[in-house]
C-alpha cells in the first residue's frame, strides 16, 4: 500500500531536487536518486576496508625486503640517487677576514679563492693567501702563501708551500709550513725555515715567533750568521792581526747550536746545546752562549709601504757582549788554544775575560795556566793572574801575575800581594834546563891562563847537565832581544853551586813568549834554550864546601859550564882570603883560578882576616893569598890544592 509523507515547511529534503515553494505532498517513488548515492558510498567503504590493510602490509613487506637486502639476505632494491652538495661547487672569490686584538692590534687575511669544508664547518680552505698582522705599536708582519687552512672558530691560520713572512725593519722568513695564531700574533713552524733579520740570517728545523713579546725561538740544527755592523779593519792595520781572541769588532760571527732563544726586549740571544761559534778563523765551543746586542733584530716600524734600506743589516743590531759558560774552548788560527770555565768578550770596550782553570797552549810544549786572563785590545795586553805556571818543554816559570805585551813581545812575571785573600807579596821562580854538555869540557882559549893566577881545588865542580833554578821578585822577558831579566834579591842554583845578585840576565835562543800574535811561527820554532847568564850588583857565588867568591859582575857560559867573576873579586874559605880582578870557575872540573888582568893598574889587594878581619892590607901587582893552615886543616881542601900557577 502506498505511503505518503507530508511536510509543512518550505525546506527541501537533503539530496532531493528542489520543489516549488509552498506546501506540497511528496510520494515515495521520488527517492530513487538518494538511494543510488547511498549505494555508491557503501561500495567505497567496503573497498577501503580491504585496500587499506593491503597497502599497510605491502609497505611493511617492502621495508622488510629493503632491510634484508642491506643485510645481504634476499633481493635488494636498487639504490635511490639523492642529490649531494659538493664543496667544489661552493667556491668564494676574493674573501676577506679581519679582526682586532685586545691590546689594540689588528689582523686581516685575504685569499684569491676560499672553499668551505663541509665536514668541519669552521674550516675554510684558502688559495693565494695574503695577510697582515699589526701589533699595538703599529709594527706590521706581512704574510704570503700559496695555500692554507683558516679555522674561523680558533682564528688559527695554517699556511703551506712557498711561505714568505716579512716585517718592518727587515724581518723576512722563508718557510714551507707555518701555523699562525692571529689573535696572539704567534707564528710557529715545524719544518726547515730561513729567517733574515737586521742581525743576520738564522736557519733551523723549528721556530716560534712571538711578535707581541718580541721573542723568537729556533730549535734543532740552528745556524746563525751575525752580520758585522762596523766597517772591516783597513788592510795593514796591526790591531787586526793582534785583536781579541774572539768577539772582534767589525767581524761577522757564525754560530751553530741546538737551540736559540732571542729576547728582543732584553736584547739577548741565548744559544744552548753544543754551541760552536766561529769568527775570522777563530773557533769557540761551549754548552751555552749568550749574546747581548744593541738595536733590534726586527726594528719597530709603522708603515708597511716604507722600504727597507739595503744596509738594514748594518742598521739592525750590534753585538755588545758574548758570554760563553760551562767549559769553554777557544782555538785560534795561529794554533793557540785557550780553555776556561767562562769567557766574556766585550766588543764595546774591546776587552775579553776568561775565568776558572784557565789554560793557554801554543804548539805542543808551551802552556800557561792561571785563574783568570784579561785581554785588552786597546792596550794590546794579556794579563794572566792567580796561580800562574808557564811551561815550555822542561822549562817552568811560576808566579801570580803574567803580563804579555803583544806589540812588543815583552812579558813580565811577578808575585804581587793579594788584598782580597790577605796573601802578601811573594817571589817568582824559574826552572831552566841547560843544553846537554859533555863533562870535562875545557874552557875557551881566552879563558886559559893569561897571566899570573892562583888555582884552587875542585870545590866548584857541578853536574853540567843540572838545571838552573832561579828565584827573584820580578822577571822581564824580551822575546825580540831574547833576554830574561831577573831582579830583586836574585838567587840562582845550578847543581851544588849557588849564585846571588840583584840582577841576573838570561840570554836564550828560540821563542819564550806565550800569546804571541805570530803563534804559528812561535809554535813551529825552536823552544827557548839558555846560552849564557849575566849577573850584576853584588854577585856572590857559593860552592858546596862553603867557599865563597864575590865580585861586581859574573858571566856564565851555559854551554861550556864556565863562570867568570870580575871587578873587585874576593875568594874566601874560612879566614883565608884572596882578592883579585877576575875569577874563572870551570864547573866541569870544579877548578877556580883567580888572577889580575894585565890592564889593571891598582894591583891586587890581599887582606888577612885574622883578629876579626882587621889583618894586614897590602897591594900586589899579581894575585897572591894569605893562608891560615889551621883553617885549611878544618876544611876538606888540602893546602897543596891552592897553588900559584905562575912564578912570581
C-alpha positions as CSV (number, residue, x, y, z in Angstrom):
1,X,0.0,0.0,0.0
2,X,1.3,3.3,-0.9
3,X,2.6,5.6,1.8
4,X,2.8,9.4,1.6
5,X,4.6,11.9,3.7
6,X,3.6,15.3,4.2
7,X,5.7,18.2,5.3
8,X,4.7,21.6,6.2
9,X,7.8,23.6,5.8
10,X,9.4,25.0,2.7
11,X,12.8,23.4,3.2
12,X,13.8,20.8,0.7
13,X,14.9,17.3,1.8
14,X,18.6,16.9,1.5
15,X,19.6,15.2,-1.6
16,X,16.2,15.7,-3.3
17,X,15.5,18.0,-6.1
18,X,14.2,21.4,-5.2
19,X,10.5,21.8,-5.3
20,X,8.2,24.7,-5.6
21,X,7.7,26.8,-2.6
22,X,4.6,26.3,-0.6
23,X,3.0,23.3,1.0
24,X,3.3,20.1,-1.1
25,X,3.0,16.3,-0.8
26,X,6.0,14.0,-1.6
27,X,5.4,10.5,-2.8
28,X,7.9,7.5,-2.0
29,X,8.7,6.9,-5.6
30,X,10.5,10.2,-5.8
31,X,13.6,9.0,-3.5
32,X,15.5,6.9,-6.2
33,X,18.5,9.2,-6.6
34,X,19.1,9.3,-2.8
35,X,19.2,5.5,-2.7
36,X,21.8,5.4,-5.5
37,X,24.1,7.9,-3.7
38,X,23.9,5.8,-0.6
39,X,24.7,2.7,-2.5
40,X,27.9,4.2,-4.0
41,X,29.1,5.4,-0.6
42,X,28.6,1.9,0.8
43,X,30.8,0.5,-2.0
44,X,33.6,2.9,-1.4
45,X,33.6,2.0,2.3
46,X,33.8,-1.7,1.5
47,X,36.8,-1.1,-0.9
48,X,38.7,1.0,1.7
49,X,38.2,-1.7,4.4
50,X,40.0,-4.1,2.1
51,X,42.6,-1.8,0.4
52,X,44.0,0.0,3.5
53,X,45.1,-3.2,5.3
54,X,46.6,-4.5,2.0
55,X,48.6,-1.2,1.5
56,X,49.9,-1.4,5.1
57,X,51.0,-5.0,4.6
58,X,52.7,-4.1,1.3
59,X,54.6,-1.2,2.9
60,X,55.8,-3.4,5.7
61,X,56.9,-6.0,3.2
62,X,58.9,-3.5,1.1
63,X,60.6,-2.2,4.2
64,X,61.4,-5.7,5.4
65,X,62.9,-6.6,2.0
66,X,65.0,-3.4,2.0
67,X,66.4,-4.2,5.4
68,X,67.1,-7.8,4.5
69,X,68.7,-6.7,1.2
70,X,71.0,-4.3,3.0
71,X,71.9,-7.1,5.3
72,X,72.7,-9.4,2.4
73,X,69.6,-11.5,2.7
74,X,67.3,-11.8,-0.2
75,X,67.0,-9.5,-3.2
76,X,67.8,-5.8,-2.6
77,X,66.2,-2.8,-4.1
78,X,68.3,-0.5,-6.4
79,X,69.8,2.5,-4.6
80,X,68.0,5.7,-4.8
81,X,70.2,8.6,-6.1
82,X,70.0,11.5,-3.7
83,X,71.4,14.9,-4.9
84,X,74.6,16.0,-2.8
85,X,76.1,19.4,-2.2
86,X,79.8,19.3,-3.4
87,X,82.3,21.7,-1.8
88,X,83.8,22.5,-5.2
89,X,80.6,24.0,-6.1
90,X,80.8,26.4,-3.2
91,X,83.9,28.5,-4.1
92,X,84.2,32.0,-2.9
93,X,86.3,34.6,-4.7
94,X,88.4,37.3,-3.0
95,X,87.2,36.5,0.5
96,X,88.4,38.9,3.3
97,X,88.6,38.3,7.0
98,X,89.8,40.7,9.7
99,X,89.6,41.3,13.4
100,X,91.1,43.2,16.3
101,X,93.1,42.1,19.4
102,X,92.5,43.1,23.0
103,X,95.7,45.2,23.0
104,X,94.7,47.2,20.0
105,X,96.4,45.2,17.4
106,X,94.7,44.4,14.1
107,X,94.8,41.5,11.6
108,X,93.3,40.7,8.3
109,X,93.6,37.8,5.8
110,X,92.7,37.8,2.1
111,X,92.7,35.0,-0.5
112,X,92.1,34.6,-4.2
113,X,89.6,31.8,-3.5
114,X,88.1,30.1,-0.5
115,X,86.1,26.8,-0.1
116,X,84.1,25.8,2.9
117,X,84.9,22.4,4.4
118,X,81.5,20.8,4.9
119,X,83.0,18.2,7.2
120,X,84.2,20.9,9.6
121,X,82.0,24.0,9.0
122,X,84.6,26.2,10.9
123,X,87.4,25.3,8.4
124,X,88.0,27.3,5.2
125,X,90.5,26.2,2.5
126,X,92.3,29.2,1.0
127,X,94.3,29.7,-2.1
128,X,96.6,32.6,-2.9
129,X,96.8,34.0,0.6
130,X,98.0,37.4,1.7
131,X,97.7,38.8,5.3
132,X,98.8,41.4,7.7
133,X,99.3,41.3,11.5
134,X,99.7,44.7,13.2
135,X,100.6,44.9,16.9
136,X,99.8,47.6,19.4
137,X,102.9,49.6,18.4
138,X,101.9,49.6,14.8
139,X,104.6,47.2,13.8
140,X,103.4,45.0,10.9
141,X,104.1,41.5,9.8
142,X,103.0,40.6,6.3
143,X,102.1,37.1,5.1
144,X,102.1,35.5,1.7
145,X,101.5,31.8,1.0
146,X,100.3,29.6,-1.9
147,X,97.6,27.9,0.2
148,X,96.3,27.5,3.7
149,X,93.5,26.5,6.0
150,X,91.8,29.0,8.3
151,X,89.8,27.9,11.3
152,X,87.1,30.5,11.9
153,X,86.5,29.3,15.4
154,X,90.0,29.4,16.8
155,X,91.4,32.1,14.5
156,X,94.3,29.8,13.5
157,X,95.7,30.0,10.0
158,X,97.7,27.1,8.7
159,X,100.0,28.0,5.7
160,X,101.6,25.6,3.2
161,X,104.0,25.9,0.4
162,X,106.2,28.9,-0.5
163,X,105.5,31.0,2.6
164,X,107.0,34.4,2.9
165,X,106.8,36.3,6.2
166,X,108.1,39.9,6.2
167,X,108.1,42.6,8.9
168,X,109.0,46.2,9.4
169,X,112.7,46.7,9.9
170,X,113.9,43.9,7.6
171,X,112.4,40.7,9.2
172,X,111.9,38.1,6.4
173,X,111.1,34.4,6.8
174,X,111.2,31.7,4.2
175,X,109.0,28.8,5.3
176,X,107.4,25.6,3.9
177,X,104.8,25.3,6.6
178,X,103.6,27.6,9.3
179,X,100.9,28.0,11.9
180,X,99.7,31.5,12.7
181,X,97.6,32.3,15.8
182,X,96.2,35.6,14.5
183,X,94.8,36.9,17.8
184,X,98.0,36.1,19.7
185,X,100.3,37.2,16.8
186,X,102.3,34.0,17.1
187,X,103.9,32.2,14.2
188,X,105.2,28.6,14.6
189,X,106.7,26.1,12.2
190,X,107.9,22.5,12.5
191,X,109.6,22.5,9.1
192,X,113.1,23.8,8.0
193,X,113.0,27.6,7.7
194,X,115.2,30.5,6.9
195,X,114.9,33.8,8.8
196,X,116.5,37.1,7.6
197,X,116.7,39.8,10.3
198,X,118.6,43.0,10.8
199,X,121.1,40.9,12.8
200,X,121.8,38.5,10.0
201,X,120.4,35.1,8.9
202,X,119.0,32.2,11.0
203,X,118.1,28.7,9.8
204,X,116.5,26.0,11.9
205,X,114.2,23.0,11.7
206,X,111.6,24.5,14.0
207,X,110.7,28.1,15.0
208,X,108.4,30.1,17.1
209,X,107.9,33.9,16.5
210,X,106.0,35.8,19.2
211,X,105.6,39.2,17.7
212,X,103.9,40.8,20.7
213,X,106.6,39.8,23.2
214,X,109.3,40.2,20.5
215,X,110.6,36.7,21.3
216,X,112.0,34.3,18.8
217,X,112.8,30.6,19.4
218,X,114.7,28.4,17.0
219,X,115.1,24.7,17.7
220,X,117.1,21.8,16.1
221,X,120.1,22.3,13.7
222,X,120.2,26.1,14.4
223,X,122.6,28.0,12.2
224,X,123.1,31.8,12.5
225,X,125.2,34.3,10.7
226,X,125.5,37.6,12.6
227,X,126.5,40.4,10.3
228,X,129.2,42.9,11.1
229,X,127.8,46.4,11.7
230,X,131.1,48.3,11.7
231,X,133.5,48.5,8.8
232,X,136.2,45.9,8.4
233,X,139.7,46.9,9.7
234,X,141.8,48.5,7.0
235,X,144.5,46.4,5.3
236,X,147.8,46.6,7.2
237,X,146.1,47.5,10.5
238,X,148.3,45.8,13.1
239,X,145.4,45.6,15.6
240,X,143.5,43.4,13.1
241,X,146.2,40.7,13.5
242,X,146.6,41.2,17.2
243,X,143.0,41.6,18.3
244,X,140.8,39.8,20.8
245,X,140.8,36.0,20.8
246,X,137.1,36.2,19.9
247,X,134.4,38.9,19.5
248,X,136.5,41.1,17.3
249,X,134.7,44.3,16.2
250,X,133.8,44.5,12.6
251,X,133.9,40.7,12.0
252,X,130.8,38.6,11.3
253,X,130.1,35.6,13.7
254,X,128.7,32.2,12.7
255,X,127.1,30.1,15.3
256,X,125.8,26.5,15.4
257,X,123.6,25.2,18.2
258,X,120.7,23.0,19.1
259,X,118.5,25.9,20.3
260,X,118.4,29.7,20.1
261,X,116.1,32.0,22.1
262,X,116.1,35.7,21.2
263,X,114.5,38.3,23.5
264,X,114.4,41.5,21.5
265,X,113.2,43.4,24.6
266,X,116.1,42.4,26.8
267,X,118.4,42.4,23.7
268,X,119.8,38.9,24.3
269,X,120.3,35.8,22.2
270,X,120.7,32.6,24.2
271,X,122.3,29.6,22.5
272,X,122.2,26.2,24.1
273,X,123.4,22.7,23.2
274,X,126.7,22.1,21.6
275,X,127.4,25.7,20.7
276,X,130.1,26.3,18.1
277,X,130.9,29.9,17.2
278,X,133.5,30.9,14.5
279,X,134.9,34.3,13.7
280,X,137.8,35.3,11.5
281,X,139.2,31.7,11.7
282,X,138.8,31.5,15.5
283,X,136.5,28.8,16.9
284,X,134.8,28.8,20.3
285,X,132.8,25.8,21.7
286,X,130.7,25.8,24.8
287,X,127.5,24.3,26.1
288,X,125.9,27.7,26.4
289,X,126.5,31.2,25.0
290,X,124.6,34.4,25.5
291,X,125.0,37.3,23.0
292,X,124.0,40.8,24.2
293,X,123.3,43.3,21.5
294,X,122.1,46.8,20.9
295,X,119.4,47.7,18.3
296,X,116.7,45.3,17.3
297,X,116.6,42.1,15.3
298,X,113.3,43.4,13.9
299,X,113.2,47.2,14.5
300,X,109.9,48.9,15.1
301,X,108.1,50.4,12.1
302,X,104.8,51.9,11.4
303,X,104.3,51.9,7.7
304,X,104.4,48.7,5.6
305,X,104.9,50.6,2.5
306,X,108.1,52.0,3.9
307,X,111.0,50.4,2.0
308,X,113.8,48.8,4.0
309,X,117.3,50.2,3.2
310,X,119.8,47.9,1.6
311,X,122.1,48.3,4.6
312,X,119.4,47.3,7.0
313,X,121.7,44.6,8.4
314,X,124.1,47.3,9.5
315,X,121.3,49.4,11.0
316,X,119.7,46.4,12.8
317,X,122.0,45.2,15.6
318,X,125.5,45.5,17.0
319,X,126.9,42.8,19.2
320,X,128.0,44.2,22.6
321,X,129.0,41.1,24.6
322,X,129.4,37.4,24.1
323,X,129.3,35.3,27.2
324,X,130.2,31.6,27.0
325,X,129.8,29.3,30.0
326,X,130.4,25.9,31.3
327,X,133.8,24.7,29.9
328,X,134.8,27.0,27.0
329,X,137.4,26.1,24.4
330,X,138.9,28.7,22.1
331,X,141.1,27.8,19.1
332,X,142.9,30.5,17.2
333,X,144.0,30.1,13.5
334,X,147.7,30.6,14.6
335,X,147.5,27.4,16.7
336,X,146.9,28.9,20.1
337,X,144.2,27.3,22.3
338,X,142.5,28.6,25.5
339,X,140.2,26.8,27.9
340,X,138.3,28.1,30.9
341,X,135.0,27.8,32.8
342,X,133.6,31.1,31.4
343,X,134.6,33.6,28.7
344,X,133.3,37.1,28.3
345,X,134.0,39.2,25.2
346,X,133.1,42.9,25.3
347,X,133.2,44.4,21.8
348,X,132.4,47.9,23.1
349,X,135.4,48.1,25.3
350,X,137.5,45.7,23.2
351,X,138.2,43.5,26.2
352,X,137.9,39.8,27.0
353,X,138.0,37.9,30.3
354,X,138.4,34.1,30.7
355,X,137.9,32.8,34.2
356,X,138.2,29.5,36.0
357,X,141.0,27.0,35.4
358,X,142.4,29.0,32.5
359,X,144.8,27.0,30.3
360,X,146.6,28.7,27.4
361,X,148.5,26.5,25.0
362,X,150.7,27.2,22.0
363,X,152.2,24.4,20.0
364,X,152.9,21.0,21.6
365,X,155.1,22.1,24.5
366,X,154.2,25.7,25.5
367,X,151.5,26.2,28.1
368,X,150.4,28.8,30.7
369,X,147.8,28.2,33.4
370,X,146.1,30.5,35.9
371,X,142.8,31.5,37.4
372,X,141.9,34.4,35.1
373,X,143.2,36.0,31.9
374,X,142.3,39.6,30.7
375,X,142.7,40.7,27.1
376,X,142.8,44.4,26.3
377,X,142.9,45.1,22.6
378,X,143.4,48.8,23.1
379,X,146.5,48.3,25.3
380,X,147.4,45.2,23.3
381,X,148.0,43.3,26.6
382,X,147.2,39.9,28.0
383,X,147.3,39.5,31.8
384,X,147.2,36.1,33.4
385,X,146.6,36.1,37.2
386,X,146.1,33.5,40.0
387,X,148.5,30.6,40.5
388,X,150.4,31.2,37.3
389,X,152.5,28.4,35.8
390,X,154.2,28.8,32.4
391,X,155.9,25.7,30.9
392,X,157.8,25.2,27.7
393,X,159.1,21.7,27.5
394,X,161.2,21.2,30.7
395,X,161.4,24.9,31.4
396,X,159.0,26.2,34.1
397,X,158.1,29.7,35.3
398,X,155.9,30.3,38.4
399,X,154.3,33.5,39.8
400,X,151.0,35.2,40.4
401,X,150.7,37.7,37.6
402,X,151.9,37.4,34.0
403,X,151.6,40.3,31.7
404,X,152.3,40.0,27.9
405,X,152.5,42.9,25.6
406,X,151.6,41.8,22.1
407,X,153.0,44.7,20.2
408,X,156.5,44.5,21.8
409,X,156.6,40.7,22.5
410,X,157.6,41.6,26.1
411,X,156.5,39.6,29.1
412,X,156.6,40.3,32.9
413,X,156.1,37.8,35.7
414,X,155.6,39.0,39.3
415,X,154.0,37.7,42.5
416,X,152.2,40.8,44.0
417,X,150.2,40.8,47.2
418,X,146.5,39.9,47.0
419,X,144.5,42.1,49.5
420,X,141.3,40.1,48.8
421,X,142.9,36.9,50.2
422,X,145.4,38.5,52.6
423,X,148.3,36.9,50.7
424,X,151.5,39.1,50.8
425,X,153.9,39.8,48.1
426,X,155.9,36.7,47.0
427,X,158.7,35.7,44.7
428,X,158.7,34.2,41.2
429,X,160.7,31.1,40.3
430,X,162.2,29.8,37.1
431,X,163.5,26.3,36.3
432,X,165.7,26.1,33.2
433,X,167.2,23.0,31.7
434,X,170.6,23.7,30.2
435,X,171.6,22.3,26.8
436,X,173.3,18.9,27.0
437,X,177.0,19.1,27.6
438,X,179.8,16.6,28.0
439,X,181.5,16.6,31.3
440,X,185.1,17.7,31.3
441,X,184.7,20.4,28.6
442,X,187.6,22.7,28.5
443,X,187.4,26.5,28.9
444,X,187.7,28.7,25.9
445,X,191.1,29.7,24.8
446,X,190.8,33.2,26.0
447,X,190.0,31.9,29.5
448,X,193.1,29.8,29.7
449,X,196.0,31.1,31.8
450,X,196.7,34.6,30.6
451,X,199.0,35.7,33.3
452,X,199.6,35.2,37.0
453,X,196.9,33.4,38.9
454,X,196.2,31.1,41.8
455,X,194.4,27.8,41.2
456,X,192.1,26.2,43.7
457,X,190.7,22.7,44.1
458,X,187.5,21.1,42.8
459,X,185.1,22.8,45.3
460,X,183.1,24.5,42.5
461,X,182.5,21.3,40.5
462,X,178.9,20.8,39.4
463,X,177.0,18.4,37.1
464,X,177.0,20.1,33.7
465,X,173.5,18.7,33.0
466,X,171.9,20.1,36.1
467,X,169.1,22.6,35.6
468,X,169.2,26.2,36.7
469,X,166.7,27.2,39.4
470,X,166.2,31.0,39.8
471,X,164.2,32.8,42.5
472,X,163.6,36.6,42.2
473,X,161.0,39.3,42.8
474,X,160.4,40.0,39.1
475,X,161.1,38.6,35.7
476,X,161.0,40.6,32.5
477,X,161.3,38.8,29.2
478,X,162.0,40.4,25.8
479,X,161.3,37.8,23.2
480,X,162.7,40.1,20.5
481,X,166.1,40.6,22.2
482,X,165.9,37.1,23.6
483,X,166.7,38.1,27.2
484,X,165.1,37.3,30.5
485,X,165.9,39.8,33.3
486,X,165.5,38.7,36.9
487,X,165.6,41.5,39.5
488,X,165.2,41.7,43.3
489,X,167.4,39.5,45.5
490,X,168.1,37.0,42.7
491,X,169.2,33.6,43.7
492,X,170.3,31.1,41.0
493,X,171.3,27.5,41.8
494,X,172.9,25.0,39.4
495,X,173.7,21.7,40.9
496,X,175.8,22.3,44.1
497,X,176.7,25.9,43.2
498,X,174.6,28.9,44.0
499,X,174.8,32.5,42.9
500,X,173.2,35.6,44.4
501,X,172.9,39.1,42.9
502,X,170.5,42.0,42.5
503,X,170.1,41.4,38.8
504,X,170.5,38.4,36.6
505,X,170.0,38.4,32.8
506,X,169.5,35.1,31.0
507,X,170.1,35.0,27.3
508,X,168.4,32.4,25.2
509,X,167.6,31.2,21.7
510,X,164.2,30.2,20.4
511,X,160.8,31.6,21.5
512,X,159.7,32.1,25.1
513,X,156.6,34.3,24.7
514,X,153.1,33.0,25.3
515,X,150.2,34.6,23.4
516,X,152.3,35.9,20.6
517,X,150.5,37.2,17.6
518,X,152.7,35.0,15.4
519,X,151.6,32.0,17.3
520,X,152.1,29.6,14.4
521,X,155.7,30.6,13.9
522,X,156.3,30.5,17.7
523,X,154.8,27.0,17.9
524,X,156.9,25.8,14.9
525,X,160.1,27.5,16.1
526,X,162.8,26.2,18.5
527,X,161.9,26.3,22.2
528,X,163.7,28.7,24.4
529,X,167.2,27.4,25.3
530,X,169.7,29.2,27.6
531,X,173.0,30.3,26.2
532,X,174.6,32.3,29.0
533,X,173.8,34.3,32.1
534,X,175.0,37.8,33.3
535,X,174.8,38.8,36.9
536,X,175.2,42.4,38.2
537,X,175.4,44.2,41.6
538,X,176.9,42.3,44.5
539,X,177.4,38.9,42.9
540,X,178.1,36.1,45.3
541,X,179.0,32.5,44.2
542,X,179.0,29.8,46.9
543,X,180.4,26.3,46.5
544,X,179.2,23.2,48.3
545,X,182.1,23.3,50.8
546,X,181.4,26.9,51.8
547,X,184.0,28.6,49.6
548,X,182.6,31.9,48.5
549,X,183.5,34.2,45.6
550,X,182.2,37.7,45.3
551,X,182.5,40.3,42.5
552,X,180.9,43.2,40.8
553,X,179.6,41.1,37.9
554,X,179.6,37.5,36.7
555,X,179.2,35.8,33.3
556,X,178.1,32.2,33.0
557,X,178.7,30.4,29.7
558,X,175.9,27.8,29.9
559,X,177.2,25.7,27.0
560,X,180.8,25.5,28.4
561,X,179.6,25.4,32.0
562,X,182.1,28.1,32.8
563,X,181.6,31.0,35.2
564,X,183.7,34.2,35.3
565,X,183.6,36.8,38.1
566,X,185.0,40.3,37.6
567,X,185.6,43.6,39.2
568,X,186.6,43.6,42.9
569,X,186.8,39.8,43.2
570,X,187.2,38.2,46.6
571,X,187.6,34.5,47.2
572,X,187.2,33.3,50.7
573,X,187.4,30.0,52.6
574,X,187.1,30.4,56.3
575,X,189.6,33.1,57.2
576,X,191.6,32.6,54.0
577,X,191.0,35.4,51.6
578,X,192.2,36.1,48.1
579,X,191.4,39.4,46.2
580,X,191.8,39.8,42.5
581,X,190.1,41.3,39.4
582,X,188.9,38.1,37.8
583,X,187.9,34.6,38.9
584,X,187.4,31.9,36.3
585,X,185.5,28.8,37.5
586,X,185.3,25.6,35.4
587,X,182.3,23.9,36.8
588,X,183.1,20.7,34.8
589,X,186.3,20.2,36.9
590,X,185.5,22.4,39.8
591,X,188.8,24.3,39.4
592,X,188.7,28.0,40.2
593,X,191.5,30.4,39.1
594,X,191.8,34.0,40.4
595,X,194.0,36.4,38.6
596,X,194.6,40.1,37.8
597,X,194.0,41.3,34.3
598,X,197.1,42.8,32.6
599,X,195.4,46.1,32.2
600,X,194.8,46.5,36.0
601,X,196.8,49.4,37.5
602,X,195.7,49.2,41.0
603,X,197.3,45.9,41.7
604,X,195.8,43.0,43.7
605,X,194.5,43.7,47.2
606,X,195.5,41.0,49.8
607,X,193.7,41.0,53.1
608,X,194.1,38.9,56.2
609,X,191.0,38.3,58.3
610,X,192.9,37.4,61.4
611,X,191.6,39.1,64.6
612,X,188.1,39.7,63.2
613,X,189.2,40.7,59.7
614,X,191.4,43.5,60.8
615,X,194.5,41.9,59.4
616,X,197.2,43.5,57.2
617,X,196.1,45.1,53.9
618,X,198.6,45.5,51.1
619,X,198.7,45.7,47.3
620,X,200.4,43.5,44.8
621,X,200.7,43.5,41.0
622,X,199.9,39.8,40.9
623,X,197.3,37.9,42.8
624,X,198.6,36.4,46.0
625,X,197.0,35.0,49.1
626,X,197.4,34.7,52.9
627,X,196.6,31.3,54.2
628,X,196.0,30.0,57.7
629,X,197.0,26.4,58.0
630,X,194.5,25.9,60.8
631,X,191.8,27.0,58.6
632,X,193.0,24.7,55.8
633,X,193.0,21.7,58.2
634,X,189.5,22.5,59.3
635,X,188.4,22.3,55.7
636,X,188.5,19.3,53.4
637,X,190.7,21.2,50.9
638,X,194.4,20.3,51.1
639,X,196.9,23.1,51.3
640,X,198.6,22.0,48.1
641,X,195.3,22.3,46.3
642,X,195.6,26.0,46.5
643,X,198.7,26.8,44.5
644,X,200.2,29.6,42.4
645,X,200.2,28.7,38.8
646,X,202.9,31.2,37.7
647,X,206.2,32.1,39.1
648,X,206.5,35.5,41.0
